[in-house]
């Protein structure tokens, strides 16, 4: 039995609470069990230099863990400069851009800030899932004030972790499972099941293609449930 007592294909309790920030154009507090990530979307009336005079916008992300997001305090500056942090925020940006029409909101940049308030595994997947909601809300704001004609999003995107724990494929690893897994992978998929990105690692012996197929199937089930939760949060 899993440490949490969950079924192998069962997500943790997931909530996506919207409008949690007074000032951000879009915000979402994503809770995957005991992992809590605050996602805010800020609209900026400028773009990076490489997009000036292109007529296109940009979506980017920043990610960080608050000093006491874990059981021991992490140095704020060191955490923000770490290679892991850089890798995660690039992943979040790529994931959100995959479902965004960059020509649909003019020369504006939307910056998604993902701040981990509490970590218990799966912080990047919670950030992507909640970041999409914050981004959509920012576009809703732009549409409401007449800055865009329509919401420039082609579909939904969400992310979930899967892994091999005690020789069994399981969905949505918490820290107790992730820290002892034989293999783990993060899947970023759209609401249609299309693959945006997969990050997978064998922690010991290599795992088989058949095992990977099991993980992908679990991810598809989990992403479908997360997309339902996103739509409910957005009132779609």
DRENKE-462098 format. One record per residue (C-alpha): residue number from 1; residue in three letters; x, z, y. Coordinates in nm, 2 decimals. Layout:
<node voke="NUM" zami="ala" x="X" z="Z" y="Y"/>
...
END
This chain:
<node voke="1" zami="unk" x="0.00" z="0.00" y="0.00"/>
<node voke="2" zami="unk" x="0.12" z="-0.08" y="0.35"/>
<node voke="3" zami="unk" x="0.23" z="0.22" y="0.56"/>
<node voke="4" zami="unk" x="-0.07" z="0.18" y="0.79"/>
<node voke="5" zami="unk" x="-0.32" z="0.14" y="0.50"/>
<node voke="6" zami="unk" x="-0.42" z="-0.20" y="0.62"/>
<node voke="7" zami="unk" x="-0.51" z="-0.49" y="0.39"/>
<node voke="8" zami="unk" x="-0.23" z="-0.75" y="0.36"/>
<node voke="9" zami="unk" x="-0.43" z="-1.00" y="0.57"/>
<node voke="10" zami="unk" x="-0.55" z="-0.74" y="0.83"/>
<node voke="11" zami="unk" x="-0.45" z="-0.73" y="1.19"/>
<node voke="12" zami="unk" x="-0.40" z="-0.40" y="1.37"/>
<node voke="13" zami="unk" x="-0.67" z="-0.30" y="1.61"/>
<node voke="14" zami="unk" x="-0.64" z="-0.56" y="1.89"/>
<node voke="15" zami="unk" x="-0.79" z="-0.53" y="2.24"/>
<node voke="16" zami="unk" x="-0.73" z="-0.76" y="2.54"/>
<node voke="17" zami="unk" x="-0.85" z="-0.57" y="2.86"/>
<node voke="18" zami="unk" x="-0.87" z="-0.80" y="3.16"/>
<node voke="19" zami="unk" x="-0.84" z="-0.73" y="3.54"/>
<node voke="20" zami="unk" x="-0.63" z="-0.42" y="3.50"/>
<node voke="21" zami="unk" x="-0.42" z="-0.51" y="3.81"/>
<node voke="22" zami="unk" x="-0.57" z="-0.49" y="4.15"/>
<node voke="23" zami="unk" x="-0.34" z="-0.75" y="4.31"/>
<node voke="24" zami="unk" x="-0.24" z="-1.00" y="4.04"/>
<node voke="25" zami="unk" x="-0.44" z="-1.33" y="4.02"/>
<node voke="26" zami="unk" x="-0.47" z="-1.27" y="3.65"/>
<node voke="27" zami="unk" x="-0.40" z="-0.96" y="3.43"/>
<node voke="28" zami="unk" x="-0.44" z="-0.85" y="3.08"/>
<node voke="29" zami="unk" x="-0.34" z="-0.53" y="2.89"/>
<node voke="30" zami="unk" x="-0.28" z="-0.64" y="2.54"/>
<node voke="31" zami="unk" x="-0.29" z="-0.37" y="2.27"/>
<node voke="32" zami="unk" x="-0.19" z="-0.45" y="1.91"/>
<node voke="33" zami="unk" x="-0.22" z="-0.11" y="1.76"/>
<node voke="34" zami="unk" x="0.04" z="0.11" y="1.92"/>
<node voke="35" zami="unk" x="0.21" z="-0.18" y="2.09"/>
<node voke="36" zami="unk" x="0.09" z="-0.21" y="2.45"/>
<node voke="37" zami="unk" x="0.20" z="-0.49" y="2.68"/>
<node voke="38" zami="unk" x="0.08" z="-0.54" y="3.04"/>
<node voke="39" zami="unk" x="0.07" z="-0.91" y="3.13"/>
<node voke="40" zami="unk" x="0.02" z="-1.02" y="3.49"/>
<node voke="41" zami="unk" x="0.00" z="-1.37" y="3.64"/>
<node voke="42" zami="unk" x="0.12" z="-1.43" y="3.99"/>
<node voke="43" zami="unk" x="0.06" z="-1.76" y="4.17"/>
<node voke="44" zami="unk" x="0.35" z="-1.88" y="4.40"/>
<node voke="45" zami="unk" x="0.31" z="-2.17" y="4.64"/>
<node voke="46" zami="unk" x="0.65" z="-2.32" y="4.54"/>
<node voke="47" zami="unk" x="0.82" z="-2.46" y="4.24"/>
<node voke="48" zami="unk" x="1.18" z="-2.46" y="4.11"/>
<node voke="49" zami="unk" x="1.41" z="-2.71" y="4.28"/>
<node voke="50" zami="unk" x="1.40" z="-2.96" y="3.99"/>
<node voke="51" zami="unk" x="1.02" z="-3.00" y="4.04"/>
<node voke="52" zami="unk" x="1.01" z="-3.04" y="4.42"/>
<node voke="53" zami="unk" x="0.81" z="-3.35" y="4.53"/>
<node voke="54" zami="unk" x="0.71" z="-3.42" y="4.17"/>
<node voke="55" zami="unk" x="0.34" z="-3.32" y="4.21"/>
<node voke="56" zami="unk" x="0.38" z="-3.09" y="3.91"/>
<node voke="57" zami="unk" x="0.36" z="-2.71" y="3.87"/>
<node voke="58" zami="unk" x="0.55" z="-2.47" y="3.65"/>
<node voke="59" zami="unk" x="0.47" z="-2.18" y="3.43"/>
<node voke="60" zami="unk" x="0.74" z="-1.93" y="3.36"/>
<node voke="61" zami="unk" x="0.77" z="-1.57" y="3.22"/>
<node voke="62" zami="unk" x="0.96" z="-1.25" y="3.26"/>
<node voke="63" zami="unk" x="0.97" z="-0.98" y="2.99"/>
<node voke="64" zami="unk" x="1.09" z="-0.63" y="2.99"/>
<node voke="65" zami="unk" x="1.05" z="-0.30" y="2.82"/>
<node voke="66" zami="unk" x="0.99" z="0.02" y="3.02"/>
<node voke="67" zami="unk" x="1.25" z="0.28" y="2.97"/>
<node voke="68" zami="unk" x="1.03" z="0.50" y="2.74"/>
<node voke="69" zami="unk" x="0.85" z="0.22" y="2.56"/>
<node voke="70" zami="unk" x="1.04" z="0.34" y="2.24"/>
<node voke="71" zami="unk" x="1.12" z="0.68" y="2.10"/>
<node voke="72" zami="unk" x="1.44" z="0.71" y="2.30"/>
<node voke="73" zami="unk" x="1.50" z="0.60" y="2.66"/>
<node voke="74" zami="unk" x="1.65" z="0.26" y="2.72"/>
<node voke="75" zami="unk" x="1.85" z="0.18" y="3.04"/>
<node voke="76" zami="unk" x="1.62" z="-0.03" y="3.26"/>
<node voke="77" zami="unk" x="1.90" z="-0.26" y="3.38"/>
<node voke="78" zami="unk" x="2.07" z="-0.31" y="3.05"/>
<node voke="79" zami="unk" x="1.73" z="-0.40" y="2.88"/>
<node voke="80" zami="unk" x="1.65" z="-0.66" y="3.15"/>
<node voke="81" zami="unk" x="2.00" z="-0.83" y="3.11"/>
<node voke="82" zami="unk" x="2.00" z="-0.83" y="2.73"/>
<node voke="83" zami="unk" x="2.01" z="-1.16" y="2.53"/>
<node voke="84" zami="unk" x="1.70" z="-1.05" y="2.34"/>
<node voke="85" zami="unk" x="1.51" z="-1.02" y="2.67"/>
<node voke="86" zami="unk" x="1.62" z="-1.36" y="2.78"/>
<node voke="87" zami="unk" x="1.52" z="-1.52" y="2.45"/>
<node voke="88" zami="unk" x="1.18" z="-1.36" y="2.45"/>
<node voke="89" zami="unk" x="1.08" z="-1.46" y="2.80"/>
<node voke="90" zami="unk" x="1.19" z="-1.81" y="2.73"/>
<node voke="91" zami="unk" x="0.97" z="-1.81" y="2.42"/>
<node voke="92" zami="unk" x="0.67" z="-1.68" y="2.62"/>
<node voke="93" zami="unk" x="0.72" z="-1.95" y="2.89"/>
<node voke="94" zami="unk" x="0.75" z="-2.23" y="2.63"/>
<node voke="95" zami="unk" x="0.44" z="-2.11" y="2.45"/>
<node voke="96" zami="unk" x="0.22" z="-2.10" y="2.76"/>
<node voke="97" zami="unk" x="0.34" z="-2.44" y="2.89"/>
<node voke="98" zami="unk" x="0.25" z="-2.60" y="2.56"/>
<node voke="99" zami="unk" x="-0.12" z="-2.57" y="2.65"/>
<node voke="100" zami="unk" x="-0.10" z="-2.62" y="3.02"/>
<node voke="101" zami="unk" x="-0.14" z="-2.94" y="3.22"/>
<node voke="102" zami="unk" x="0.15" z="-2.92" y="3.46"/>
<node voke="103" zami="unk" x="0.00" z="-3.19" y="3.69"/>
<node voke="104" zami="unk" x="-0.33" z="-3.01" y="3.71"/>
<node voke="105" zami="unk" x="-0.25" z="-2.73" y="3.96"/>
<node voke="106" zami="unk" x="-0.02" z="-2.90" y="4.22"/>
<node voke="107" zami="unk" x="0.33" z="-2.78" y="4.31"/>
<node voke="108" zami="unk" x="0.27" z="-2.41" y="4.23"/>
<node voke="109" zami="unk" x="0.45" z="-2.18" y="4.00"/>
<node voke="110" zami="unk" x="0.27" z="-1.92" y="3.79"/>
<node voke="111" zami="unk" x="0.49" z="-1.64" y="3.68"/>
<node voke="112" zami="unk" x="0.38" z="-1.43" y="3.39"/>
<node voke="113" zami="unk" x="0.53" z="-1.08" y="3.39"/>
<node voke="114" zami="unk" x="0.51" z="-0.90" y="3.05"/>
<node voke="115" zami="unk" x="0.60" z="-0.54" y="3.06"/>
<node voke="116" zami="unk" x="0.61" z="-0.35" y="2.74"/>
<node voke="117" zami="unk" x="0.46" z="0.00" y="2.80"/>
<node voke="118" zami="unk" x="0.48" z="0.11" y="2.44"/>
<node voke="119" zami="unk" x="0.65" z="-0.07" y="2.14"/>
<node voke="120" zami="unk" x="0.56" z="-0.05" y="1.78"/>
<node voke="121" zami="unk" x="0.66" z="-0.39" y="1.66"/>
<node voke="122" zami="unk" x="0.53" z="-0.74" y="1.77"/>
<node voke="123" zami="unk" x="0.59" z="-0.70" y="2.14"/>
<node voke="124" zami="unk" x="0.66" z="-1.07" y="2.19"/>
<node voke="125" zami="unk" x="0.35" z="-1.18" y="2.00"/>
<node voke="126" zami="unk" x="0.13" z="-0.94" y="2.21"/>
<node voke="127" zami="unk" x="0.30" z="-1.07" y="2.52"/>
<node voke="128" zami="unk" x="0.22" z="-1.43" y="2.44"/>
<node voke="129" zami="unk" x="-0.14" z="-1.35" y="2.34"/>
<node voke="130" zami="unk" x="-0.21" z="-1.14" y="2.64"/>
<node voke="131" zami="unk" x="0.00" z="-1.37" y="2.87"/>
<node voke="132" zami="unk" x="-0.24" z="-1.66" y="2.79"/>
<node voke="133" zami="unk" x="-0.54" z="-1.45" y="2.90"/>
<node voke="134" zami="unk" x="-0.36" z="-1.36" y="3.23"/>
<node voke="135" zami="unk" x="-0.27" z="-1.73" y="3.28"/>
<node voke="136" zami="unk" x="-0.62" z="-1.84" y="3.22"/>
<node voke="137" zami="unk" x="-0.76" z="-1.58" y="3.47"/>
<node voke="138" zami="unk" x="-0.51" z="-1.70" y="3.73"/>
<node voke="139" zami="unk" x="-0.64" z="-2.06" y="3.69"/>
<node voke="140" zami="unk" x="-0.99" z="-1.93" y="3.71"/>
<node voke="141" zami="unk" x="-0.90" z="-1.77" y="4.04"/>
<node voke="142" zami="unk" x="-0.75" z="-2.09" y="4.17"/>
<node voke="143" zami="unk" x="-1.06" z="-2.28" y="4.07"/>
<node voke="144" zami="unk" x="-1.29" z="-2.02" y="4.23"/>
<node voke="145" zami="unk" x="-1.12" z="-2.06" y="4.57"/>
<node voke="146" zami="unk" x="-1.12" z="-2.44" y="4.54"/>
<node voke="147" zami="unk" x="-0.74" z="-2.48" y="4.49"/>
<node voke="148" zami="unk" x="-0.79" z="-2.68" y="4.16"/>
<node voke="149" zami="unk" x="-1.07" z="-2.90" y="4.04"/>
<node voke="150" zami="unk" x="-1.07" z="-2.77" y="3.69"/>
<node voke="151" zami="unk" x="-0.89" z="-2.53" y="3.46"/>
<node voke="152" zami="unk" x="-0.56" z="-2.71" y="3.37"/>
<node voke="153" zami="unk" x="-0.54" z="-2.57" y="3.02"/>
<node voke="154" zami="unk" x="-0.58" z="-2.80" y="2.71"/>
<node voke="155" zami="unk" x="-0.64" z="-2.52" y="2.45"/>
<node voke="156" zami="unk" x="-0.56" z="-2.17" y="2.35"/>
<node voke="157" zami="unk" x="-0.23" z="-2.03" y="2.23"/>
<node voke="158" zami="unk" x="-0.16" z="-1.70" y="2.06"/>
<node voke="159" zami="unk" x="0.11" z="-1.55" y="1.84"/>
<node voke="160" zami="unk" x="0.14" z="-1.32" y="1.55"/>
<node voke="161" zami="unk" x="0.41" z="-1.18" y="1.31"/>
<node voke="162" zami="unk" x="0.41" z="-1.21" y="0.94"/>
<node voke="163" zami="unk" x="0.66" z="-1.09" y="0.68"/>
<node voke="164" zami="unk" x="0.75" z="-1.01" y="0.33"/>
<node voke="165" zami="unk" x="0.72" z="-0.64" y="0.28"/>
<node voke="166" zami="unk" x="0.77" z="-0.49" y="-0.07"/>
<node voke="167" zami="unk" x="0.77" z="-0.85" y="-0.21"/>
<node voke="168" zami="unk" x="0.42" z="-0.91" y="-0.05"/>
<node voke="169" zami="unk" x="0.32" z="-1.14" y="0.24"/>
<node voke="170" zami="unk" x="0.16" z="-0.93" y="0.51"/>
<node voke="171" zami="unk" x="0.01" z="-1.00" y="0.85"/>
<node voke="172" zami="unk" x="0.10" z="-0.84" y="1.18"/>
<node voke="173" zami="unk" x="0.39" z="-0.61" y="1.11"/>
<node voke="174" zami="unk" x="0.42" z="-0.28" y="1.29"/>
<node voke="175" zami="unk" x="0.77" z="-0.12" y="1.33"/>
<node voke="176" zami="unk" x="0.76" z="0.07" y="1.00"/>
<node voke="177" zami="unk" x="0.72" z="-0.26" y="0.82"/>
<node voke="178" zami="unk" x="0.93" z="-0.48" y="1.05"/>
<node voke="179" zami="unk" x="1.23" z="-0.25" y="1.01"/>
<node voke="180" zami="unk" x="1.22" z="-0.26" y="0.63"/>
<node voke="181" zami="unk" x="1.09" z="-0.62" y="0.57"/>
<node voke="182" zami="unk" x="1.27" z="-0.86" y="0.34"/>
<node voke="183" zami="unk" x="1.18" z="-1.14" y="0.57"/>
<node voke="184" zami="unk" x="0.98" z="-1.17" y="0.90"/>
<node voke="185" zami="unk" x="0.86" z="-1.45" y="1.12"/>
<node voke="186" zami="unk" x="0.68" z="-1.50" y="1.45"/>
<node voke="187" zami="unk" x="0.43" z="-1.78" y="1.46"/>
<node voke="188" zami="unk" x="0.30" z="-1.93" y="1.78"/>
<node voke="189" zami="unk" x="0.00" z="-2.15" y="1.71"/>
<node voke="190" zami="unk" x="-0.28" z="-2.31" y="1.91"/>
<node voke="191" zami="unk" x="-0.65" z="-2.25" y="1.85"/>
<node voke="192" zami="unk" x="-0.66" z="-2.57" y="1.64"/>
<node voke="193" zami="unk" x="-0.38" z="-2.44" y="1.42"/>
<node voke="194" zami="unk" x="-0.11" z="-2.66" y="1.56"/>
<node voke="195" zami="unk" x="0.24" z="-2.52" y="1.56"/>
<node voke="196" zami="unk" x="0.41" z="-2.44" y="1.89"/>
<node voke="197" zami="unk" x="0.70" z="-2.24" y="1.76"/>
<node voke="198" zami="unk" x="0.81" z="-2.05" y="1.45"/>
<node voke="199" zami="unk" x="1.09" z="-1.80" y="1.44"/>
<node voke="200" zami="unk" x="1.17" z="-1.68" y="1.08"/>
<node voke="201" zami="unk" x="1.45" z="-1.48" y="0.93"/>
<node voke="202" zami="unk" x="1.55" z="-1.36" y="0.58"/>
<node voke="203" zami="unk" x="1.67" z="-1.00" y="0.62"/>
<node voke="204" zami="unk" x="1.84" z="-1.01" y="0.28"/>
<node voke="205" zami="unk" x="1.80" z="-1.28" y="0.02"/>
<node voke="206" zami="unk" x="1.66" z="-1.62" y="0.13"/>
<node voke="207" zami="unk" x="1.29" z="-1.66" y="0.07"/>
<node voke="208" zami="unk" x="1.12" z="-1.96" y="-0.08"/>
<node voke="209" zami="unk" x="0.92" z="-2.24" y="0.07"/>
<node voke="210" zami="unk" x="0.62" z="-2.10" y="-0.12"/>
<node voke="211" zami="unk" x="0.66" z="-1.77" y="0.04"/>
<node voke="212" zami="unk" x="0.69" z="-1.94" y="0.38"/>
<node voke="213" zami="unk" x="0.36" z="-2.12" y="0.31"/>
<node voke="214" zami="unk" x="0.19" z="-1.78" y="0.24"/>
<node voke="215" zami="unk" x="0.32" z="-1.65" y="0.57"/>
<node voke="216" zami="unk" x="0.19" z="-1.96" y="0.75"/>
<node voke="217" zami="unk" x="-0.15" z="-1.92" y="0.60"/>
<node voke="218" zami="unk" x="-0.17" z="-1.56" y="0.70"/>
<node voke="219" zami="unk" x="-0.06" z="-1.65" y="1.05"/>
<node voke="220" zami="unk" x="-0.33" z="-1.91" y="1.07"/>
<node voke="221" zami="unk" x="-0.59" z="-1.65" y="0.98"/>
<node voke="222" zami="unk" x="-0.46" z="-1.40" y="1.23"/>
<node voke="223" zami="unk" x="-0.43" z="-1.65" y="1.51"/>
<node voke="224" zami="unk" x="-0.79" z="-1.76" y="1.46"/>
<node voke="225" zami="unk" x="-0.90" z="-1.40" y="1.50"/>
<node voke="226" zami="unk" x="-0.68" z="-1.35" y="1.81"/>
<node voke="227" zami="unk" x="-0.83" z="-1.67" y="1.97"/>
<node voke="228" zami="unk" x="-1.18" z="-1.53" y="1.91"/>
<node voke="229" zami="unk" x="-1.06" z="-1.21" y="2.09"/>
<node voke="230" zami="unk" x="-0.92" z="-1.42" y="2.38"/>
<node voke="231" zami="unk" x="-1.24" z="-1.61" y="2.42"/>
<node voke="232" zami="unk" x="-1.44" z="-1.29" y="2.43"/>
<node voke="233" zami="unk" x="-1.21" z="-1.13" y="2.69"/>
<node voke="234" zami="unk" x="-1.24" z="-1.44" y="2.90"/>
<node voke="235" zami="unk" x="-1.61" z="-1.48" y="2.85"/>
<node voke="236" zami="unk" x="-1.58" z="-1.83" y="2.71"/>
END
